[in-house]
Amino acid sequence: MYQGAVQDLIDELGRLPGVGPKSAQRIAFYILNSPTDEMEKLASAITTVKTKVSFCEICGNISETPKCSICRDTRRDSSLICVVEEPKDVSAIERTGSFTGRYHVLGGSINPMQGIGPERLRIRELVTRLADEEVQEIILAMDPNLEGEATATYLSRMLTPIGITVSRLASGLPVGGDLEYADEITLGRAMEGRRVLTPGQRHDAADDPEDETADHDGTTGENRSSIEGATDNEAGTPEGAATVTARSEADHSPGDRPNGPNNPESPDGLGRTEVPGSENGTREGPIQAPAQQPAQPADPNRRYPTPRRGEKFANPWAD
């Protein structure tokens, strides 16, 4: 503990937001060790900002005149108003260079724990601006925390019946961030607020009226040529020929086959197939392969000569 003016300075510095007792002590000793002219400039700047700087009578932003530079700019879009909590939020959005409308500073957010309700914010001034100006859209740019969400919900419910478009800043993944470090709420909002890069539409040839070569089964002329070419290539090999034959037989019913029982063009009309070399030249039914003879087991009692040195051993089961 210090006494006198040093302790008074530490106590006053400790009342600043984000400054604790240790930080206030370091700042106080920095002021004591600094040159007098520098500290006089600091004291003069503090006195001047409290004397000259005030808040804009229209939007509530900081200004040295009754109207801030943004409200005086006639090039700004007066039909678009961005509602923020603090004047520092105006500077943050202005640095992006992507917003050309006007602003409205509430002066805080709804926080029941600290006794801050809607009546302590500049909401009444916002409603007055909506009645005087031709505003088409309100952008709610509150902080993505509990107090900011409560303020945005309150304003949205209040402004929706008026007939003005109310939008909210998108919240999601930051640029350069990693998915594995994102919390569930941020990742969920990023998924809900996703945007389409390239809209796609599936194209079906059967539903395309411009394709005159499309059949009722959806096969176009180019696809049919490819299939026929593949069939010709398959027929060039024995396995491919069998595949093509089976495929052609599957495409016809038994009654429509060339030698079927209902085909009058068959030799006798009974579905018989001509077989060269037979007695009458025809045979009923499919051609059957001859039965395979079973292998004869070797005689276990048979004796075989013992091979001499240099002779090749004969396999006794070769018979």
C-alpha positions in Angstrom: 0.0 0.0 0.0 1.1 3.5 -0.9 0.1 6.8 0.6 -0.8 10.2 -0.7 -1.0 11.0 -4.4 0.6 7.8 -5.6 -2.1 5.7 -4.1 -4.8 8.0 -5.4 -3.4 7.6 -8.9 -3.3 3.8 -8.6 -6.9 3.8 -7.4 -8.1 5.9 -10.3 -6.2 3.9 -12.8 -7.7 0.7 -11.4 -11.2 1.9 -12.2 -10.4 1.7 -15.9 -11.9 -1.3 -17.7 -9.4 -4.1 -18.1 -6.9 -2.6 -15.6 -6.3 -4.6 -12.4 -4.3 -3.5 -9.3 -1.0 -4.7 -10.6 -1.5 -3.1 -14.0 -2.6 0.2 -12.3 0.5 0.1 -10.2 2.8 -0.4 -13.2 1.1 2.5 -15.1 1.4 4.8 -12.1 5.1 4.2 -11.8 5.5 4.6 -15.5 3.9 8.1 -15.2 6.2 8.9 -12.3 9.3 7.9 -14.3 8.2 9.6 -17.6 9.2 13.2 -18.5 7.0 16.0 -17.4 6.2 17.3 -20.9 4.9 13.9 -22.1 2.6 13.6 -19.1 1.3 17.1 -19.7 0.4 16.1 -23.3 -1.4 13.0 -21.9 -3.3 15.1 -19.4 -4.2 17.7 -22.1 -5.5 15.0 -24.4 -7.7 13.6 -21.7 -9.1 17.1 -20.9 -9.7 18.0 -24.6 -11.5 14.8 -25.5 -13.9 15.3 -22.6 -14.4 18.9 -23.6 -14.8 18.8 -27.4 -15.9 15.3 -28.3 -19.6 14.3 -27.9 -22.1 12.0 -29.6 -23.9 12.6 -32.9 -27.4 13.7 -32.4 -28.7 11.4 -35.2 -26.8 8.1 -35.0 -25.0 8.4 -31.6 -21.5 8.0 -33.0 -18.6 10.0 -31.6 -18.2 13.4 -33.2 -16.8 16.9 -32.5 -19.8 18.5 -34.2 -23.6 18.0 -33.7 -23.6 15.6 -36.7 -20.9 13.1 -37.5 -19.1 12.9 -40.8 -21.1 9.8 -41.8 -24.5 11.5 -41.3 -23.3 14.6 -43.2 -22.2 12.5 -46.2 -24.9 12.7 -48.8 -23.3 9.8 -50.8 -24.4 7.4 -48.1 -27.4 5.1 -48.7 -30.1 6.4 -46.2 -32.4 3.4 -46.9 -29.9 1.1 -45.1 -29.1 1.4 -41.4 -26.7 -0.8 -39.5 -27.4 -1.0 -35.8 -24.3 -1.5 -33.5 -23.7 -1.5 -29.8 -20.7 0.9 -29.4 -19.0 3.6 -31.5 -15.9 1.3 -31.8 -18.1 -1.1 -33.8 -18.6 1.6 -36.4 -14.9 1.9 -36.9 -14.5 -1.8 -37.3 -17.2 -2.0 -40.0 -15.8 1.1 -41.8 -12.4 -0.5 -42.1 -13.9 -3.2 -44.3 -15.0 -0.7 -46.9 -18.0 -2.9 -47.9 -20.8 -0.9 -46.2 -22.2 2.3 -47.7 -25.2 2.9 -45.5 -25.7 4.7 -42.3 -25.3 3.6 -38.6 -27.2 3.8 -35.4 -25.3 3.3 -32.1 -27.4 1.9 -29.2 -24.9 2.7 -26.5 -24.7 -0.8 -25.1 -26.8 -4.1 -25.0 -29.6 -5.5 -22.9 -28.0 -7.0 -19.8 -30.5 -7.8 -16.9 -27.6 -8.9 -14.7 -26.3 -5.3 -14.7 -29.7 -3.6 -14.7 -29.5 -2.5 -18.3 -32.9 -2.7 -20.0 -34.2 -1.5 -23.4 -35.2 1.8 -21.9 -31.5 2.7 -21.2 -30.6 2.2 -24.9 -31.1 4.5 -27.8 -34.0 2.4 -29.2 -36.5 5.3 -29.0 -34.2 7.3 -31.3 -34.0 4.4 -33.7 -37.8 4.3 -34.0 -37.9 8.0 -34.6 -35.5 7.7 -37.5 -37.6 5.0 -39.0 -40.6 7.3 -39.0 -38.7 10.2 -40.5 -36.4 8.5 -43.1 -37.3 6.0 -45.8 -35.5 3.0 -44.4 -35.9 -0.3 -46.3 -33.6 -2.6 -44.3 -32.1 -2.8 -40.8 -28.9 -4.7 -40.2 -28.4 -5.9 -36.6 -24.6 -6.0 -36.0 -24.5 -7.1 -32.3 -21.8 -9.1 -30.6 -22.4 -12.9 -30.9 -22.9 -13.3 -27.1 -25.8 -13.7 -24.8 -26.4 -10.0 -24.4 -26.1 -9.4 -28.1 -28.5 -12.1 -29.0 -31.0 -10.8 -26.5 -30.8 -7.3 -28.0 -31.1 -8.6 -31.5 -34.1 -10.7 -30.7 -35.8 -7.7 -28.9 -35.2 -5.4 -31.9 -36.3 -8.0 -34.4 -39.6 -8.6 -32.7 -40.2 -4.9 -32.4 -39.3 -3.9 -36.0 -40.9 -6.8 -37.9 -44.5 -5.6 -37.6 -43.5 -2.2 -39.1 -42.8 -3.9 -42.4 -39.1 -3.3 -42.6 -36.6 -6.0 -43.6 -34.5 -7.0 -40.6 -31.3 -8.9 -41.1 -28.5 -10.2 -38.9 -24.8 -10.4 -39.5 -23.7 -13.9 -40.4 -21.6 -15.8 -37.9 -19.4 -18.7 -38.7 -15.8 -19.8 -39.2 -13.1 -17.1 -39.2 -10.7 -16.7 -42.1 -7.6 -18.8 -41.4 -9.3 -20.8 -38.7 -9.4 -24.6 -38.3 -12.5 -26.7 -38.0 -11.2 -28.8 -35.2 -10.8 -25.8 -32.9 -14.3 -24.4 -33.7 -17.0 -24.7 -31.0 -20.4 -26.4 -31.7 -22.4 -23.2 -31.9 -20.0 -21.5 -34.3 -19.8 -24.6 -36.6 -23.5 -25.1 -36.6 -24.2 -21.5 -37.6 -21.6 -21.7 -40.3 -23.4 -24.8 -41.6 -26.7 -23.1 -41.6 -25.4 -19.9 -43.2 -23.5 -21.7 -46.0 -23.7 -20.2 -49.5 -23.9 -21.9 -52.9 -20.8 -21.5 -55.1 -22.0 -23.2 -58.3 -25.7 -24.2 -58.6 -25.9 -27.6 -60.3 -28.8 -29.4 -62.0 -28.8 -33.1 -63.0 -29.4 -33.7 -66.7 -31.3 -36.7 -67.9 -31.1 -37.6 -71.6 -34.5 -39.3 -71.5 -36.2 -36.0 -70.3 -34.4 -33.8 -72.8 -36.8 -32.9 -75.7 -33.9 -31.7 -77.8 -32.3 -35.1 -78.0 -34.1 -36.7 -80.9 -32.1 -39.9 -80.8 -33.3 -40.8 -77.3 -35.5 -43.9 -77.1 -38.2 -44.7 -74.6 -35.7 -46.5 -72.4 -33.4 -43.4 -72.2 -30.7 -44.8 -74.5 -29.4 -42.2 -77.0 -27.9 -42.9 -80.4 -24.3 -42.3 -79.1 -24.8 -44.6 -76.1 -26.3 -47.2 -78.4 -23.3 -47.0 -80.7 -21.0 -47.4 -77.8 -22.9 -50.5 -76.6 -22.9 -52.1 -80.0 -19.2 -51.4 -80.4 -18.6 -53.0 -77.0 -20.7 -56.0 -78.2 -18.6 -56.4 -81.3 -15.4 -56.3 -79.3 -16.7 -59.0 -77.0 -17.7 -61.2 -79.9 -14.0 -61.3 -81.0 -13.1 -63.7 -78.2 -14.6 -67.1 -77.3 -15.7 -65.8 -73.9 -17.1 -62.7 -75.5 -19.0 -64.7 -78.1 -20.6 -66.8 -75.3 -21.6 -63.6 -73.5 -23.1 -62.1 -76.7 -25.0 -65.3 -77.4 -26.4 -65.4 -73.9 -27.4 -61.8 -74.1 -29.1 -62.2 -77.4 -31.0 -65.3 -76.1 -32.1 -63.3 -73.0 -33.6 -60.6 -75.3 -36.1 -63.0 -76.8 -38.8 -65.1 -75.3 -38.7 -68.9 -75.8 -41.6 -68.6 -78.3 -39.7 -65.9 -80.4 -36.4 -67.7 -80.9 -35.5 -68.7 -84.5 -35.9 -72.4 -83.8 -38.5 -72.2 -81.1 -41.6 -74.4 -81.0 -43.8 -71.6 -82.3 -41.5 -70.6 -85.2 -42.9 -72.0 -88.5 -39.6 -71.3 -90.2 -37.9 -74.2 -88.3 -37.2 -77.3 -90.3 -40.2 -79.2 -89.0 -42.0 -76.6 -87.0 -41.3 -78.5 -83.7 -38.3 -76.5 -82.6 -35.8 -79.1 -83.8 -32.3 -78.0 -84.6 -30.3 -79.2 -87.6 -27.3 -81.2 -86.6 -24.7 -82.0 -89.3 -23.7 -85.6 -89.5 -26.8 -87.0 -87.9 -29.1 -89.6 -89.5 -32.0 -87.4 -90.3 -30.2 -84.1 -90.0 -32.2 -83.0 -86.9 -32.2 -83.6 -83.2 -34.5 -82.5 -80.5 -33.2 -80.6 -77.5 -29.8 -79.1 -76.8 -26.5 -80.7 -77.7 -25.1 -82.7 -74.7 -21.4 -83.2 -74.2 -20.2 -86.8 -73.7 -19.9 -87.9 -70.1 -16.4 -87.7 -68.7 -14.8 -91.1 -67.7 -13.7 -91.2 -64.1 -10.0 -91.6 -63.4 -8.8 -95.1 -62.6 -7.0 -95.4 -59.3 -3.4 -96.8 -59.3 -2.8 -100.4 -58.1 -1.2 -100.2 -54.6 0.2 -103.8 -55.0 2.1 -103.0 -58.1 5.9 -103.1 -57.7 8.2 -100.6 -59.4 12.0 -101.0 -60.0 14.2 -98.9 -57.8 16.0 -96.3 -60.0 19.8 -96.5 -60.2 22.2 -93.6 -59.6 21.8 -91.0 -62.3 18.4 -92.4 -63.5 15.2 -90.3 -63.3 12.7 -91.6 -60.9 9.4 -92.7 -62.6 6.1 -91.5 -61.2 4.2 -94.6 -60.1 0.9 -92.8 -60.5 1.5 -91.6 -64.0 -0.8 -94.3 -65.4 
